[in-house]
Amino acid sequence: MRAVVQRVTEASVSVDGQTIGELDLPTGRQGLVALIGVTHDDTTDHAARLADKIWRLRILDAGDEGRERSAADVNAPILVISQFTLYANTAKGRRPSWSAAAPGPVAAPLVDAVTTALRDAGATVATGAFGADMDVRLVNDGPVTLVLEV
């Protein structure tokens, strides 16, 4: 599994003009947007490990103690969005190949498993809609953007 994680001060996702997921962040607070990609050999164990990495990743602003904090440390909300294009192969030509991305029946339950693992850990999680044409809006803070793989 692969995730692109961004530290944000605003984030929402909408389908057909209707907001379906949004981070409720007061001024000065940060949250995370996690775009999740799934490949053919991923498992629920991968989903659990990826969720733990996202939840404990120390990329939020340092507090009084002078060290970066994780979403777990400050109970920062997370917006999880499926993103099959994270497994695009662009090595040849100008047309991406999507063959490394798992098909929907494999990927959807694993993206749900990431969401469930985050919630089980205590996270407040908003989501997109698997397979939908989504409009994602965010304000990347920093900017901080990391690629995680398990």
Contact map, one row per residue, 1 for C-alpha under 8 A:
111000000000000000000000000000000001111001000110010000000000000000000000000000000000000000000000000000000000000000000000000000000000000000000000000011
111100000000000000000000000000000001110000000000010000000000000000000000000000000000010000000000000000000000000000000000000000000000000000000000001111
111110000000000000000000000000000111100000000000010000000000000000000000000000000000010000000000000000000000000000000000000000000000000000000000001110
011111000000000000000000000000001111000000000000000000000000000000000000000000000000000000000000000000000000000000000000000000000000000000000000111100
001111100000000000000000000000011110000000000000000001000000000000000000000000000000000000000000000000000000000000000000000000000000000000000000111100
000111110000000000000000000000011100000000000000000000000000000000000000000000000000000000000000000000000000000000000000000000000000000000011011110000
000011111000000000000000000001111000000000000000000000000011000000000000000000000000000000000000000000000000000000000000000000000000000000011111100000
000001111110000000000000000001111000000000000000000000000000000000000000000000000000000000000000000000000000000000000000000000000000000001111000000000
000000111110000000000000101111100000000000000000000000000000000000000000000000000000000000000000000000000000000000000000000000000000000001111000000000
000000011111000000000011100001100000000000000000000000000000000000000000000000000000000000000000000000000000000000000000000000000000000011110000000000
000000011111100000000110000000001000000000000000000000000000000000000000000000100000000000000000000000000000000000000000000000000000000111100000000000
000000000111110000111110000000000000000000000000000000000000000000000000000000100000000000000000000000000000000000000000000000000000000111000000000000
000000000011111000111100000000000000000000000000000000000000000000000000000000000000000000000000000000000000000000000000000000110000011110000000000000
000000000001111111111000000000000000000000000000000000000000000000000000000000000000000000000000000000000000000000000000000000010000011100000000000000
000000000000111111110000000000000000000000000000000000000000000000000000000000000000000000000000000000000000000000000000000000001001111000000000000000
000000000000011111000000000000000000000000000000000000000000000000000000000000000000000000000000000000000000000000000000000000000000010000000000000000
000000000000011111100000000000000000000000000000000000000000000000000000000000000000000000000000000000000000000000000000000000000000000000000000000000
000000000000011111110000000000000000000000000000000000000000000000000000000000000000000000000000000000000000000000000000000000000000000000000000000000
000000000001111011111100000000000000000000000000000000000000000000000000000000000000000000000000000000000000000000000000000000000000000000000000000000
000000000001111001111100000000000000000000000000000000000000000000000000000000000000000000000000000000000000000000000000000000111000000000000000000000
000000000001110000111110000000000000000000000000000000000000000000000000000000100000000000000000000000000000000000000000000001110000000000000000000000
000000000011100000111111000000000000000000000000000000000000000000000000000000100000000000000000000000000000000000000000000001100000000000000000000000
000000000111000000001111100000100000000000000000000000000000000000000000000011100000000000000000000000000000000000000000000001000000000000000000000000
000000000100000000000111110000000000000000000000000000000000000000000000000010000000000000000000000000000000000000000000000000000000000000000000000000
000000001100000000000011111111100000000000000000000000000000000000000000000000000000000000000000000000000000000000000000000000000000000000000000000000
000000000000000000000001111110000000000000000000000000000000000000000000000000000000000000000000000000000000000000000000000000000000000000000000000000
000000001000000000000000111110000000000000000000000000000000000000000000000000000000000000000000000000000000000000000000000000000000000000000000000000
000000001000000000000000111111000000000000000000000000000000000000000000000000000000000000000000000000000000000000000000000000000000000000000000000000
000000001000000000000000111111100000000000000000000000000000000000000000000100000000000000000000000000000000000000000000000000000000000000000000000000
000000111100000000000000100111110000000000000000000000000001100000000000000100000000000000000000000000000000000000000000000000000000000000001000000000
000000111100000000000010100011111000000000000000000000000001000000000010000111000000000000000000000000000000000000000000000000000000000000000000000000
000011110000000000000000000001111100000000000000000000000000000000000010000111100000000000000000000000000000000000000000000000000000000000000000000000
000111110010000000000000000000111110000000000000000000000000000000000000000001111000000000000000000000000000000000000000000000000000000000000000000000
001111000000000000000000000000011111000000000000000001000000000000000000000001111000000000000000000000000000000000000000000000000000000000000000000000
001110000000000000000000000000001111100000000000000000000000000000000000000000011110000000000000000000000000000000000000000000000000000000000000000000
111100000000000000000000000000000111110000000000000000000000000000000000000000011111010000000000000000000000001000000000000000000000000000000000000000
111000000000000000000000000000000011111000000000000000000000000000000000000000000111111000000000000010000010001000000000000000000000000000000000000000
110000000000000000000000000000000001111101000000000000000000000000000000000000000001001000000000000011000010011000000000000000000000000000000000000000
100000000000000000000000000000000000111111000000000000000000000000000000000000000000001000000000000111000010000000000000000000000000000000000000000000
000000000000000000000000000000000000011111000000000000000000000000000000000000000000000000000000000111100100000000000000000000000000000000000000000000
000000000000000000000000000000000000001111100000000000000000000000000000000000000000000000000000000000000000000000000000000000000000000000000000000000
100000000000000000000000000000000000011111110110000000000000000000000000000000000000000000000000000000000000010000000000000000000000000000000000000000
000000000000000000000000000000000000000011111110000000000000000000000000000000000000000000000000000000000000010000000000000000000000000000000000000000
000000000000000000000000000000000000000001111111000000000000000000000000000000000000000000000000000000000000010010000000000000000000000000000000000000
000000000000000000000000000000000000000000111111100000000000000000000000000000000000000000000000000000000000000000000000000000000000000000000000000000
100000000000000000000000000000000000000001111111110000000000000000000000000000000000000000000000000000000000000000000000000000000000000000000000000001
100000000000000000000000000000000000000001111111111000000000000000000000000000000000000000000000000000000000011011001000000000000000000000000000000000
000000000000000000000000000000000000000000011111111100000000000000000000000000000000000000000000000000000000000011001000000000000000000000000000000000
000000000000000000000000000000000000000000001111111110000000000000000000000000000000000000000000000000000000000000000000000000000000000000000000000001
111000000000000000000000000000000000000000000111111111000000000000000000000000000000000000000000000000000000000001000000000000000000000000000000000111
000000000000000000000000000000000000000000000011111111100000000000000000000000000000000000000000000000000000000001101100000000000000000000000000000000
000000000000000000000000000000000000000000000001111111110000000000000000000000000000000000000000000000000000000000001100000000000000000000000000000000
000000000000000000000000000000000000000000000000111111111000000000000000000000000000000000000000000000000000000000000000000000000000000000000000000100
000010000000000000000000000000000100000000000000011111111000000000000010000000000000000000000000000000000000000000000000000000000000000000000000000000
000000000000000000000000000000000000000000000000001111111000000000000111000000000000000000000000000000000000000000000100101000000000000000000000000000
000000000000000000000000000000000000000000000000000111111100000000000111100000000000000000000000000000000000000000000000000000000000000000000000000000
000000000000000000000000000000000000000000000000000011111110000000001110000000000000000000000000000000000000000000000000000000000000000000000000000000
000000000000000000000000000000000000000000000000000000011111000000011110000000000000000000000000000000000000000000000000000000000000000000000000000000
000000100000000000000000000000000000000000000000000000001111100000011100000000000000000000000000000000000000000000000000000000000000000000000001000000
000000100000000000000000000001100000000000000000000000000111110000011110000000000000000000000000000000000000000000000000000000000000000000000000000000
000000000000000000000000000001000000000000000000000000000011111000111000000000000000000000000000000000000000000000000000000000000000000000000000000000
000000000000000000000000000000000000000000000000000000000001111111111000000000000000000000000000000000000000000000000000000000000000000000000000000000
000000000000000000000000000000000000000000000000000000000000111111111000000000000000000000000000000000000000000000000000000000000000000000000000000000
000000000000000000000000000000000000000000000000000000000000011111100000000000000000000000000000000000000000000000000000000000000000000000000000000000
000000000000000000000000000000000000000000000000000000000000011111100000000000000000000000000000000000000000000000000000000000000000000000000000000000
000000000000000000000000000000000000000000000000000000000000011111110000000000000000000000000000000000000000000000000000000000000000000000000000000000
000000000000000000000000000000000000000000000000000000000000111111111000000000000000000000000000000000000000000000000000000000000000000000000000000000
000000000000000000000000000000000000000000000000000000000111111001111100000000000000000000000000000000000000000000000000000000000000000000000000000000
000000000000000000000000000000000000000000000000000000001111111000111111110000000000000000000000000000000000000000000000000000000000000000000000000000
000000000000000000000000000000000000000000000000000000111111000000011111110100000000000000000000000000000000000000000000000000000000000000000000000000
000000000000000000000000000000110000000000000000000001111101000000001111111110000000000000000000000000000000000000000000001000000000000000000000000000
000000000000000000000000000000000000000000000000000000110000000000001111111100000000000000000000000000000000000000000000011000000000000000000000000000
000000000000000000000000000000000000000000000000000000010000000000001111111100000000000000000000000000000000000000000000000000000000000000000000000000
000000000000000000000000000000000000000000000000000000000000000000001111111100000000000000000000000000000000000000000000000000000000000000000000000000
000000000000000000000000000000000000000000000000000000000000000000000011111110000000000000000000000000000000000000000000011100000000000000000000000000
000000000000000000000000000011110000000000000000000000000000000000000111111111000000000000000000000000000000000000000000001100000000000000000000000000
000000000000000000000011000000110000000000000000000000000000000000000010001111100000000000000000000000000000000000000000001111000000000000000000000000
000000000000000000000010000000111100000000000000000000000000000000000000000111110000000000000000000000000000000000000000001111000000000000000000000000
000000000011000000001110000000011100000000000000000000000000000000000000000011111000000000000000000000000000000000000000000011110000000000000000000000
000000000000000000000000000000001111000000000000000000000000000000000000000001111100000000000000000000000000000000100000000011110000000000000000000000
000000000000000000000000000000001111000000000000000000000000000000000000000000111110000000000000000000000000000000000000000000111100000000000000000000
000000000000000000000000000000000011100000000000000000000000000000000000000000011111000000000000000000000001001000000000000000011110000000000000000000
000000000000000000000000000000000011100000000000000000000000000000000000000000001111110000000000000000000000000000000000000000000000000000000000000000
000000000000000000000000000000000001110000000000000000000000000000000000000000000111111100000000010011000000000000000000000000000000000000000000000000
000000000000000000000000000000000000100000000000000000000000000000000000000000000011111100000000010010000000000000000000000000000000000000000000000000
011000000000000000000000000000000001100000000000000000000000000000000000000000000011111100000000000010000000000000000000000000000000000000000000000000
000000000000000000000000000000000000111000000000000000000000000000000000000000000001111110000000010110000000000000000000000000000000000000000000000000
000000000000000000000000000000000000000000000000000000000000000000000000000000000001111111000001111110000000000000000000000000000000000000000000000000
000000000000000000000000000000000000000000000000000000000000000000000000000000000000001111110001111100000000000000000000000000000000000000000000000000
000000000000000000000000000000000000000000000000000000000000000000000000000000000000000111111111100000000000000000000000000000000000000000000000000000
000000000000000000000000000000000000000000000000000000000000000000000000000000000000000011111000000000000000000000000000000000000000000000000000000000
000000000000000000000000000000000000000000000000000000000000000000000000000000000000000011111111000000000000000000000000000000000000000000000000000000
000000000000000000000000000000000000000000000000000000000000000000000000000000000000000001111111000000000000000000000000000000000000000000000000000000
000000000000000000000000000000000000000000000000000000000000000000000000000000000000000001011111000000000000000000000000000000000000000000000000000000
000000000000000000000000000000000000000000000000000000000000000000000000000000000000000001011111100000000000000000000000000000000000000000000000000000
000000000000000000000000000000000000000000000000000000000000000000000000000000000000000111011111110000000000000000000000000000000000000000000000000000
000000000000000000000000000000000000000000000000000000000000000000000000000000000000000111000011111100000000000000000000000000000000000000000000000000
000000000000000000000000000000000000000000000000000000000000000000000000000000000001101110000001111110000000000000000000000000000000000000000000000000
000000000000000000000000000000000000000000000000000000000000000000000000000000000000000110000000111111000000000000000000000000000000000000000000000000
000000000000000000000000000000000000001100000000000000000000000000000000000000000000001110000000111111000000000000000000000000000000000000000000000000
000000000000000000000000000000000000111100000000000000000000000000000000000000000001111100000000011111100000000000000000000000000000000000000000000000
000000000000000000000000000000000000011100000000000000000000000000000000000000000001000000000000001111110110000000000000000000000000000000000000000000
000000000000000000000000000000000000000100000000000000000000000000000000000000000000000000000000000011111110000000000000000000000000000000000000000000
000000000000000000000000000000000000000000000000000000000000000000000000000000000000000000000000000001111111000000000000000000000010000000000000000000
000000000000000000000000000000000000000000000000000000000000000000000000000000000000000000000000000000111111100000000000000000000000000000000000000000
000000000000000000000000000000000000000100000000000000000000000000000000000000000000000000000000000001111111110000000000000000000000000000000000000000
000000000000000000000000000000000000111000000000000000000000000000000000000000000000000000000000000001111111111000000000000000000000000000000000000000
000000000000000000000000000000000000000000000000000000000000000000000000000000000100000000000000000000011111111100000000000000000100000000000000000000
000000000000000000000000000000000000000000000000000000000000000000000000000000000000000000000000000000001111111110000000000000000000000000000000000000
000000000000000000000000000000000000010001110010000000000000000000000000000000000000000000000000000000000111111111000000000000000000000000000000000000
000000000000000000000000000000000001110000000010000000000000000000000000000000000100000000000000000000000011111111100000000000000000000000000000000000
000000000000000000000000000000000000000000000000000000000000000000000000000000000000000000000000000000000001111111110000000000000000000000000000000000
000000000000000000000000000000000000000000010011000000000000000000000000000000000000000000000000000000000000111111111000000000000000000000000000000000
000000000000000000000000000000000000000000000011011000000000000000000000000000000000000000000000000000000000011111111100000000000000000000000000000000
000000000000000000000000000000000000000000000000001000000000000000000000000000010000000000000000000000000000001111111110000010100000000000000000000000
000000000000000000000000000000000000000000000000000000000000000000000000000000000000000000000000000000000000000111111111000000000000000000000000000000
000000000000000000000000000000000000000000000011001100000000000000000000000000000000000000000000000000000000000011111111100000000000000000000000000000
000000000000000000000000000000000000000000000000001100100000000000000000000000000000000000000000000000000000000001111111111110000000000000000000000000
000000000000000000000000000000000000000000000000000000000000000000000000000000000000000000000000000000000000000000111111111110000000000000000000000000
000000000000000000000000000000000000000000000000000000000000000000000000000000000000000000000000000000000000000000011111111000000000000000000000000000
000000000000000000000000000000000000000000000000000000100000000000000000000000000000000000000000000000000000000000001111111000000000000000000000000000
000000000000000000000000000000000000000000000000000000000000000000000001001000000000000000000000000000000000000000000111111100000000000000000000000000
000000000000000000000000000000000000000000000000000000100000000000000011001111000000000000000000000000000000000000000111111110000000000000000000000000
000000000000000000000000000000000000000000000000000000000000000000000000001111000000000000000000000000000000000000000110011111000000000000000000000000
000000000000000000000000000000000000000000000000000000000000000000000000000011110000000000000000000000000000000000100110001111100000000000000000000000
000000000000000000001110000000000000000000000000000000000000000000000000000011110000000000000000000000000000000000000000000111110000000000000000000000
000000000000100000011100000000000000000000000000000000000000000000000000000000111000000000000000000000000000000000100000000011111000000000000000000000
000000000000110000011000000000000000000000000000000000000000000000000000000000111100000000000000000000000000000000000000000001111100010000000000000000
000000000000001000010000000000000000000000000000000000000000000000000000000000001100000000000000000000000000000000000000000000111111010000000000000000
000000000000000000000000000000000000000000000000000000000000000000000000000000001100000000000000000000000001000000000000000000011111000000000000000000
000000000000000000000000000000000000000000000000000000000000000000000000000000000100000000000000000000010000000000000000000000001111100000000000000000
000000000000001000000000000000000000000000000000000000000000000000000000000000000000000000000000000000000000000000000000000000001111110000000000000000
000000000000001000000000000000000000000000000000000000000000000000000000000000000000000000000000000000000000000000000000000000000011111000000000000000
000000000000111100000000000000000000000000000000000000000000000000000000000000000000000000000000000000000000000000000000000000011001111100000000000000
000000000000111000000000000000000000000000000000000000000000000000000000000000000000000000000000000000000000000000000000000000000000111110000000000000
000000000011110000000000000000000000000000000000000000000000000000000000000000000000000000000000000000000000000000000000000000000000011111000000000000
000000000111100000000000000000000000000000000000000000000000000000000000000000000000000000000000000000000000000000000000000000000000001111100000000000
000000011111000000000000000000000000000000000000000000000000000000000000000000000000000000000000000000000000000000000000000000000000000111110000000000
000000011110000000000000000000000000000000000000000000000000000000000000000000000000000000000000000000000000000000000000000000000000000011111000000000
000001111100000000000000000000000000000000000000000000000000000000000000000000000000000000000000000000000000000000000000000000000000000001111111100000
000001111000000000000000000001000000000000000000000000000000000000000000000000000000000000000000000000000000000000000000000000000000000000111111000000
000000100000000000000000000000000000000000000000000000000000000000000000000000000000000000000000000000000000000000000000000000000000000000011111000000
000001100000000000000000000000000000000000000000000000000000000000000000000000000000000000000000000000000000000000000000000000000000000000011111100000
000001100000000000000000000000000000000000000000000000000010000000000000000000000000000000000000000000000000000000000000000000000000000000011111110000
000111100000000000000000000000000000000000000000000000000000000000000000000000000000000000000000000000000000000000000000000000000000000000010011111000
000111000000000000000000000000000000000000000000000000000000000000000000000000000000000000000000000000000000000000000000000000000000000000000001111100
011110000000000000000000000000000000000000000000000000000000000000000000000000000000000000000000000000000000000000000000000000000000000000000000111110
011110000000000000000000000000000000000000000000010010000000000000000000000000000000000000000000000000000000000000000000000000000000000000000000011111
111000000000000000000000000000000000000000000000010000000000000000000000000000000000000000000000000000000000000000000000000000000000000000000000001111
110000000000000000000000000000000000000000000100110000000000000000000000000000000000000000000000000000000000000000000000000000000000000000000000000111
